[in-house]
Amino acid sequence: MTLQDKFDTLRSRYSEAMKGGGPARVDKQHQGGKLTARERVAAFLDEGSFEEVDALALNPTPGEAKMPGDGVVTGFGRVDGRPVALFAQDFTVVGGSLSLTHARKICKIMDMAMKVGCPVIGFNDSGGARIQEGVNSLAGYAEIFLRNTMASGVIPQISLIMGPCAGGAVYSPAITDFITMVRNTSYMFVTGPEVIKAVTHEDVSKEELGGASAHGYKSGVAHFLVPSDLAALAHTRELLSFLPSNNLQETPRRAPLIEMPLENPALDSIIPEDPSKPYDVRQIIKGVVDDEHFFEVMDAYAGNIVVGFGRLEGRSVGIVANQPAHLAGVLDIASSEKGARFVRFCDAFNIPLIIIEDVPGFLPGVNQEHGGLIKNGAKLLYAFCEATVPKLTIITRKAYGGAYIVMASKHIRADFNFAYPTAEIAVMGADGAANVLYAKDIAKAEDPVAKRAEIVADYNERFANPYVAAGLGYVDEVIMPRETRKKLLRALNLLEGKRESMPPKKHGNIPL
C-alpha cells in the first residue's frame, strides 16, 4: 500500500464516520423536527472550534454491525471562546443506544473535562441500553453515573434532552446541574407507558408521562423548556455565560449594554399600599440587574419562588425571591426544594446570592405535612446555612416566623440584610397574633370588631415593621427601594474577598 493509499484510507474512514446512520435515517431525524448529532454540535460551538475524539471507535461485540463512532459524537470545542467538553448521542446510529464503547467515549471526555476544568454538555437522544450487550451496557451507564457524581460541584454539567431518554439513562441527566427539554420531541421516564399499563393498568402516552411539560410543570425534573433544538442550543450558550468554567474560577464578567443608574425611582412604587395585595417580584429583580435582564431557572415549576441569574456591573449573581403573585409567596415542598437546589449550585460555583424576601410563612395543610414539608423546608434552611458565598438579603414586605429565618436571615450568616420601610418582620401577621394572643379580650369586648381592629393596629405599630429588627442589629439598614441596586453593588464590592468556611468534615447530611 502506497503512502497515498494510506492517506486515502484515512479520509475514507472519516468520511464514513461523518455519515452517521446514512441518508434515510438522517432524513427521518429531520422529519421528526430534530437535528442530527453533528448538526447540533456545529450549531452549538464557536465556528470551527470542534475537535472530535474517537470518531473511529468501533463496538467490539461479536456479530454486531460495526458503525464508526458507535452512536455518539464526542469531543471538545469553545463557546464564546471558552473551552467545553460535549457528547451528542446520534439517534441515526443504532438508535443512539448505549454500548460499552459508547459509554467509554463519554467517560473519556468527562475525565478530560475534570482534568482541564471545563463544563460538560450532553445532548441526549438515545433509545436506551443496547440490549444485546447485556451487563456491559449497564456497566457503561454506571461508569457515567460515577463520573457525574465525581464532577458534581467541580465543573458545570448541563444536559439537553433532545429525543428519548428512558430507563437507567435518565439518572445521568438527573445528577447534572441543569436539564433542558425540547417540547414535543423529548421525553424522560424510568419505565415507559407499556410497562406502566401492564403493571398498574394506567393508560398514558409518552408525552403525558415524561414529555417536556410533564417535567417542567409537574415533576420539576426539567429546569428549562424550549421549542426546538436550535433554541435549546442558543439557550445553553447563554446559560454558560453566567457560569464559571469550574469551581476554582470566577464567572466571566460582561459589561452592561445599557448604563444603569445607581438609583431607580420606579422601584418605590412596586410594593402596594395594601399589604395583602400581590405584586410580581420580577419587577424588582429587573429594576436592579444589569440591562433589566433576568435569566430565570425553572420558571414553570413552583411559581411561589423565583430563582435565576442576573448580573450586577457585569458580575454574575444568583437570585432567590419569594413571589407574592403566586400563593402569596409562601414556602411549600416544591418551592423549598427548588430554592435549595439553586442555592447549593451557586455556592458550589462561587456565585454570590441575592435574596428578595416577602414570605408570610410555610403553606399549611395535611398534604403538605404528610408530603414532608418539614424535611423539604429544612433543605432550603440547610442550603442557606451551608452557603459561604456572599449572601445579601432584601426584605421587601412580609418576613414571618420560621420562613423569615429560612430566607437567609442575619441569624444564618447572611452578610448584609436590608429592609424596605414596608417590611413586616414578626413571628406572625397581626391577624394571626390577634387570634392567638387576644382571643379572650376580643370576645369580651362590647364591640369585638372594633377591639380586634385596635389590637391589629397596635400590633402592626409595635412589631410589623423593620425598625425593631434594625434596632437589634438583625437588619443592617432600612433603605428606600430605589436604593436597592446601589446598596447591593457596594455590598458585593466589599465582599469580593470574603473568606468563610464550614467546619472540617467529609460532608454534611442534608435532610434528603
N, C-alpha and C positions, 0 to 999 in steps of 0.2 A: 504493500500500500504506500503510495507516494505521500509526501507531505501535504500536497493539495487535497488528496483524498481524505486525509485525516481532518483537514480544516472543513471540508465539505460535510463529513460525518458529524462534526460538532455542530455546524449550522443546521443540519437536518434534524438532529435530536432536539435542539432548542426550538426549532420551528414546529416540531410535532408537539412539544410541551405547550406552546402558545395556543394551540387549537382547542384546548380543553376537551370536552366530550364530543366535539365535532359540530358542524353547522346545524344539523337538525336539532340537537339539544340546546344549542345556543339560541336558535330561533324560538324554541319553546320557552326558554327562560325569558326572552324579551316579550313574548306574547302574554306571559303572566305578569307583566308590569315590573320585571326585575332586571337589573343589570347583571352581567356576569362578574365573577370574582375579579378578573383582571381589569374590567371596566371600573369597578368600584375602587380598586387600588389607584388606578390612574386619575380618577376624579378627585380622590381624597388627598393625595400627596402633592407637594410642590412639584411643578412640571419638571420631569427629567431627573427626579431625585431617587427613584426607586432602585434599590439593589436587592435582587431576588436571591434567596438561599434555597438550595435543594430543589431546584426546578426539575432536575433529572431523577429525583428519588423514585424508586420502584418498590412495590409491595412484594416481599419475598414469598408470600403464601403460595404453596404449590397449587396449580390448577386454576389460579385466578388470572384474568386478563391483566396485562401489565400496562398501566396508564401512567405516563410521566407526570410526576408531581403528586400522584395518588390522592387527588381530590381536595387539595388545599394549596393555596399560594402563600408563601411566607417570605418575609424579608424586612428591610429597613428603608426608611426614607425620611423626608423632612416635611414639617407643617409650619409654615411661617418661619422657615429657616431653622427650626429646632428638630432634633432627631426624635424619631418614634420607631417602635417596632410594631409589626402588624402581621396578622394572618387572616386570610379570606378563604373560607370554605367554598369549594366550587361544586355547586349542585349539578352541573352538567357532567361531572365525572363520578360515576358510581353513586349518584345522589348525594355527593358530599359526605358519604358515610365515613365514619372514623375507624381506621385500621391502626395497627401499632405504628406503621411507618408514618401515617398521617399525624398521629399524636406526637411522635418523636420530632417531627418537623416543627410543630407548635412549641414543644418543650425547648427545643434548641434556641429559638428566637426569644423565648421568655427568659432563659438563662442568660443570654447575651444582654437583654434589656436590664436585668438586675446588675450585671457587671458594669455596664456603662451608665446606668441611672437614667433611663428614658421610659416614657409611658408605653404601655402595650394596648393596642386596639384590636379587638377581634370582630370580624364580620362573620356572624353565624348564619349558616344556610345549609343545613345538613339533615339527612334522613335518619340520623342516629348512628348507633353502633353497627359496624359491618358484621352481621350475624355469623357469617361463615368463618370469621376469625375466632369466635368463641371468647375464651377468657383473655386472649391477647388484646381484644378491643376494650374490655373492661379495665385491663391493666393500663392501657393508654389513657383512658379517662382519668384514672386515679393519679397518674403522673401529672396530668394537667391540673387537677384539683389541688394537689400538694403545692405546686408552684404558684397557683393563685393565692393560696394561703400564705406562703412564704413572702410573696411580693406585696401582700396587703399592708398598706401604711408605709411602704418603701417607695414604690413607683405607682403613679395613677394607672388604673386598669379600667378600660371602657369597653363595653360590649354593645354591638349593634346587631339586633335580631332582624335579619333581612329575608327570612324564609322560615322553614320549620326548625324547631329546637325542642326536642322531646326526649322523655326518659331521663337517663342519667346525664345527658348533655346539658340539662338546664342548670346543673349545680356549678358549673364553671362561671357562667354569667352571674349567678346569684351571689358568688363570693366577690365579684368585681365591684368597683365603686359606683359605676353608673350603667344603666341599661336603657338603650333607646330602641323602641319598636316601631316598625313601619306599618301603618294602618293597611288592613285588607290583604297584606301579603305575608305577614309574620305571625307566628303563634308559638307559645311555650306551654308545655304541661308535662307532668311526671307520667301520668297514664292517660292514654287517648280516649276518645269517645267510645270506641268499640269495647275497650276493656271496662270502662265505666258502665256501659249498658249491660254487659254480661254480669257484672258483679253487683251493681246497685240498682239496675233496671232504669237508670236515668237516661233520658234521650237528649243529647246535647251535641251541637255542632262544634267543629274545631274553633271557629271564630268565637262562639259564645263561651267555650270552655277556656281558651287560652289566647284569644286574639289581643290586639293592642288595647282595645277599650276595656276588656276584662281586667287586664293587668295594670292599666293606667288609672282606672276609676275605682275598681273594686278591691283588688288584692294589694295594690301598692308595690308590686314587683317591678314595674317599669317606671323609670324616672322621667322619660320623655316620650311623647307620641308625635310622630311626624308623618306627612302624607306620602312620601316617596323615598326611594333610595338616595337620590341626589340631595333631597332635603336633609336626610339623616347624616350624610357626609359633611355638608356645609355646617349643620348644627354642631357636629362633633368638633370640627375645626374651631368653631367659636368657643365651645366649652374648654378646649385645651388652652385657649388664650388666657383663661383665668387661673390656670393651674401651673405649679412648678413642675419641672421635669422629674423631680424626686424629692424625698423628704429632707434633703440637706440643702436644697437650693431655694432661692427666693422666687416668688411669682414674677413673671415678666411685667414690666411697667409699660403702660401705654398712655401717651399724652392725650388729655381730653380733646375732642374735636371742637367743643364749644367752651368758651370761657365762662365758668360758673361763678357767680358772686358768693362770697362767704356767708352772706345772709340772704334768706329767701322769704320775703314778707308773705307770700302765698301760703306758707305753712301755718301762719297764725289763724287762718280761717278754716282749717280742715276739721278740727275737733268740734263737734256740735255743742251748742249751748246745753241741750238736754242730754244728760249723761246716759240716758237709756237708748239714745238713737245711734244706729250704726254708722260707720264710715269705712272707706276702703283704705287699708293701711298701705297699699301700694302707692297711694298719692304721696304719703310721707317719704317712702323709700325713694321714689323717683324725684322728689323735690330735694333730695340730699346727694344722691350719687352722681358721678360724672355723666354728662350728656343725657341725664334722666334715663339712663339705660340700666334695666334690671333683668338679669338672666335667671329666670325662675326655674326651680327644680321641683318636679312632682306637682305641677300646678293643677292636675286633675284629681288629686287624691288628698284627703284630709284638709279641706279648704279652710278649716279654722286655724291653721298655722301656715305661714308663708315662709319659704326658705329659698335661697338662691344667692347668686353672686352679683356684685357690683364693683365699682372702682371709686376710690377717693384720691384725687390728684394722681391718677394713674396706677395706684396700688390696688390689687385685688383684695376684696373683703367678702366674708360670708355673712349673710343677713338672715336672722331668725326673728319672725314677727308674728305676734298674735293677730288674728284677723277678725275684728268686730263685725264685719259684714257677713260672717258665716258662723252660726251657732254662738253668736256674741263673743267669739274668740276663746271659748272655754277650751281647756285641755281635756282630751279623751284618749282612749287607747291608741287610735290611729295617729293622731297628731303628735302624741308623745314619742312614739316610735319613729315617725318621720323626722321630727326635730332632732332626736338623739343621734340618729344615723348621720345626719348632715353635720351636726356639731363635731362628732368624732372624726369625720373626714377632714373638716377644716383644721382641727387640732393636729391630726397626723401630718398634714402638709403645711403647717405654719401659716395658715391663712387667718388673719385677725377676725374676730366675731363682733358683729354689731347686733344687739338685741333690742327690739322695739316691743315694749310690753304694754298690753291692755288686756288683762285677763281677769275675769270675775271668779275663777276657781276651776275645779275639776267637774266634769259632767256627771251629775247624779244619775242613778238608775241601776236596776237589778242586772241588766245585761252588761253594763259597764263593769260593775263589781265582779260578777261571775266570769266575765271575759278577761279579767286580770288587769283592771285599771291600776291597782296598787303597784304591781311589778312593772307595768309599762310606763306609768308615771315616774317610777324610780329610775328607769333607763335615761330619761331626759335629765333628771336631777344628777345622776351619776356622770353623765356626759359633760354637763356644765362644771361640776365639781372637779372632774379629772382634767379638763382642758387647761393648758398652760399658755396658750396664745393670748395676746391682748383681747380683753373682753370689755366692751363698752355697752352699757345698758341705758336705754331711754324709756322712762315710764311716762306714757302719754296720758293715760287715764286710770283705769282700774288696775289695782295690784292687790288682790285679796288673798288672804290665807296662805295655805301651803303653796298655791300656784305662784304667789309673789316670790316666795323663797326659791322655787324651782327655776324661774326665768332669770337666772344669772343675777341674783341679788348680791349686795355687798357681802353678805354673810357667807357666800360660797365662792369667794375670791374673784369677784368681778373687779376690774381695775378702776373704772370710773362709772359712777351711777348718776345719771342726770334725770331730772323730772321736770315736766311741764307744770305750769300753775294749775292745770286741770287735773293733775294726778290725784288719785284717791288711794292711799296706802293704809290698809287696815286689815284686821282679822277677817272681817266680812262686811258686806254692804250694810247701809243704815237700816234698810227694811228688815233684813235678817237679824241684825242686832236688836232691833226693837222687839221682834218676836221672841228672842231668846232671853233677853235681859229684863224687859219691861212689860211682859205679857200681863202680869197681875195689875200693875199700875194702870195700864190701858183699860183693862176690863172694869176696874173700879171707878174710873173717871166718869164725870157727868156727861162729858162729850168725848167718847172714845176716839172718834175720828180726829178731833182737834188735838187731843192728847198725843195721839200717835204722830201727827204731823209735827208737833212741838218736839217730841223725842227725836224724830228723824232729823230735824233741822239742827238740834243741839249736837247730835252725834256727828253729822257732817261737818259742823263748825269745828268740833274738837278733834276729830280723828280722820275724816275722809279728805285729807289734803296732804300736800307734800312736806309741810313745814315741821310736823312732829318728827318725821324720819330725818329731815335735814338737820334738825336740832340735835339729833342723836348721832349724826355722822353717817347714817345709813344711806343717805343721798348726799353726794358731794356738792351738787349745785342745782338750784332750781333755775331753769333757763326759759327764755321765750322760745317758742317753736322755731321762729325764723333764724335762731342762732345755731340750730342743730348741726349743720354742716361744719361751721366754724369750730364748734366745740369738739366734734369728732376728729377733725383734721389735727387740731392741736394735741388732743389726747394721743392719737396714733403716732404723731411725730415724737412725742415724749416716750412712748412705749416701744419705739423701734428697737431698742437694745434690751428689752425686758428679759430677765432671767428668772425663771420659776420652774421647779421640778416636782416630781412625785417622789415619795419615799422609795428607797431601793426595794424592788420586788420583782418576781418573774412576770406577773401581770395581775391585775385586779380581777374580781369575779363579778362582772356586771350582771344585774338581775335579768337574765335572758328568759 
